[in-house]
Amino acid sequence: MGTDQESYCGNRMDSYEERRNKVRRFQLTSDIFFCKVLEDKEACQEVIRILLGHPSLVVKDVKTQYSIRNIENRSVVLDVLAEDTDGRMVNIEMQVSEDEDHQRRARYYQASMDMSFLEKGCPYEELPELYLIFITEKDFLNQKTGISYIDRVVRGQGTVTDNGVHEVYANLTYGCEDEKIDELLRYMKKSDSDYQTEVFPNVVRKVRYLKEQKEGVEIMCKILEEEREQGIRIGVKQGMEQGITLGIEQGMEKGIRAFICDNREENIPRERVQEKLQKRFELSEEEAKKWLRKYWG
């Protein structure tokens, strides 16, 4: 999830130095900045190798802000989706919001990805190995460690079973015994462009490019302006929809009031008016009584 660093980074009258100073405030905890850094294949590969403990893993392809559309149900947009040379899929999410149910989100993301991976008529064996890596601000699992690997275990037996799904939860609150993971998670909280490391040099290279080089700064500003304009469009659309809904409600109330007043003037019994109200305006008995109390007296 995003942070307040995602505000528009300046207008066209701002100098390059002003825009660069605003972009410098970004950390990898911002999903926009996180996605832009990890769209670099080498940077993404470093993060996956470190968090999964697979130093020989090779990323073949990576997509960011990957959308999985669902016509009837909720669609999802994945922060990062990568595929390695062995056909394994890796989803990485930067989720710093504290009010999310991260495990159920992971469950839904897994289901959405499986539905998109497996074509109709294909056997289940063709589902790829899937790694879900969620990076959160807090240690919501209360394990008091910076990273947790989840296994499916047979209760009472301790036997680990494998359905091809591997869940990994990292957090930015606690440290890790693994020095490489610990260094990477600490860097995500304060992503300095002048940081020096041999553990994830390509991540730092991409951060430095986006924060310090003119082309990178302009890329970030363009992305943020597009996000800003999209937010305005969504806000306007929602406002119009709310206005239409409000107009319908107000129009319905005027119709009910006129209906009650007309029937009262014609000395139609109150009980009869209530019946007519329920039928004409598709109201429940309690709703009809409420309008009568308001406009009949």
Secondary structure, DSSP 8 states (H G I E B T S, - for coil): ---GGGS----TTS-HHHHHHHHTT--TTSHHHHHHHHTSHHHHHHHHHHHHT-TT--EEEEEEEEEE--SSS--EEEEEEEEETTS-EEEEEEE--TTS-HHHHHHHHHHHHHHHHS-TT--GGGS--EEEEEEESS-TT--SSSEEEE-EE-TTT--EE--SEEEEEEESSS--SSHHHHHHHHHHHS--TT---SSSHHHHHHHHHHHHSHHHHHHHHHHHHHHHHHHHHHHHHHHHHHHHHHHHHHHHHHHHHHHHHHHHHTT--HHHHHHHHHHHTT--HHHHHHHHHHHT-
